[in-house]
Amino acid sequence: MPTEALTTAGLTPADMAGCLALSEGAGWNQSAEDWSIFFRHGTVVGIEEGGRLVASGAVLPYPSGGFGWVSMVLVAAAMRGRGLGTRILHRCIEALRQDGLCPVLDATPAGERIYRPLGFRTQFGLTRWRGLGGGDVPPGIHALRADVPAALDVAAFGADRHFLMAELLGRAPANAFALDNGFVLARPGRAALQIGPLVAESEAGAARLLDAALAAAQGPVLLDLADRWTGLAAHLRARGLAPERPYNRMALDRAEPFGDPARLFIVAGPELG
Ligand SMILES: CC(C)(COP(=O)(O)OP(=O)(O)OC[C@H]1O[C@@H](n2cnc3c(N)ncnc32)[C@H](O)[C@@H]1OP(=O)(O)O)[C@@H](O)C(=O)NCCC(=O)NCCS
């Protein structure tokens, strides 16, 4: 079928199998629980061909910060280079702009090729690290069992997303830790436990929170560290984790970051910000 005849439509949780096939096909880590976040709190759009989902995109409007997230921009390998990714992206931008929100995303190098021509500008770089959990919880770190200190996340990230913090805490309570003015969360994914967000006041505090999250993790872990934290990158390397791929945090027509990047160490993930 010519690509022009394919239409972009809203998706529902009934499309979950097609969504998972796209993210698994790209080797991504998202589980059905992750996709559910977008169905419950945002909007998911997709393009079908012959009854099969061949492209997806999602938006997650964040209240209070003036911006929203663009996620899960995926095109089935056989359908790439035919404009579907760009079409999905236009829909996502439109959805956020209708709510008066600036579209923000974490771009893979492949994604950047379609985002940059549309006006997305780089705010800062991130690196995906992968390895294994283990080690000991450092002294002075305590388990986070009840409320996430959401105000710390708002200050670092730039928008109120307490609904998300509560959900992440519920998904992996044993991997959540805090110290004065800092916390770390994690969540199980398809192939690895994803650690993040990690908010702290100093790189030393962040390293201690990270050690606690790694100590509580069994098996494969991954995390997305902002590139400015070279000390923490060296710490990860010394612990046997390895850099896997770069991302760029980008916003439409805006290079100035939201929130306070001096307190944001590990992001929640490219799909959540
Ligand atoms: C990134 C992705 C969504 C792009 O989808 P797509 O449907 O191929 O994008 P489009 O066809 O709209 O591409 C627009 C332009 O970029 C080019 N392009 C897209 N991906 C490219 C790549 N990986 N390498 C080189 N060129 C690429 C296209 O040729 C096209 O160029 P043109 O407009 O000058 O002809 C798709 O490659 C994909 O799913 N990749 C894996 C998942 C991923 O990284 N998603 C991005 C998350 S941030």
The ligand as a Gaussian input file, in Angstrom:
#p B3LYP/6-31G(d) Opt

LIG

0 1
 C       13.953000       7.001000      14.035000
 C       12.799000       6.390000      13.264000
 C       11.532000       6.482000      14.111000
 C       12.620000       7.177000      11.981000
 O       11.445000       6.704000      11.322000
 P       11.298000       6.793000       9.721000
 O        9.893000       6.458000       9.410000
 O       12.365000       6.007000       9.076000
 O       11.552000       8.341000       9.522000
 P       11.248000       9.153000       8.204000
 O       11.033000       8.234000       7.058000
 O       10.198000      10.114000       8.535000
 O       12.665000       9.859000       8.072000
 C       12.886000      11.217000       7.793000
 C       14.228000      11.380000       7.166000
 O       15.297000      10.831000       7.934000
 C       15.967000       9.813000       7.211000
 N       16.273000       8.776000       8.185000
 C       15.457000       8.268000       9.129000
 N       16.123000       7.352000       9.885000
 C       17.391000       7.287000       9.386000
 C       18.551000       6.547000       9.744000
 N       18.536000       5.674000      10.768000
 N       19.667000       6.724000       9.029000
 C       19.661000       7.584000       8.005000
 N       18.607000       8.327000       7.631000
 C       17.479000       8.193000       8.319000
 C       15.000000       9.369000       6.174000
 O       15.643000       8.826000       5.073000
 C       14.327000      10.667000       5.848000
 O       15.148000      11.473000       5.063000
 P       14.489000      12.422000       3.990000
 O       13.326000      13.090000       4.640000
 O       15.582000      13.358000       3.652000
 O       14.113000      11.499000       2.876000
 C       13.097000       4.904000      12.900000
 O       14.366000       4.841000      12.264000
 C       13.112000       3.969000      14.101000
 O       12.087000       3.453000      14.530000
 N       14.322000       3.744000      14.659000
 C       14.490000       2.860000      15.828000
 C       13.872000       3.465000      17.060000
 C       14.382000       4.863000      17.349000
 O       15.581000       5.116000      17.446000
 N       13.419000       5.787000      17.525000
 C       13.725000       7.168000      17.857000
 C       13.618000       7.351000      19.304000
 S       14.177000       8.926000      19.807000

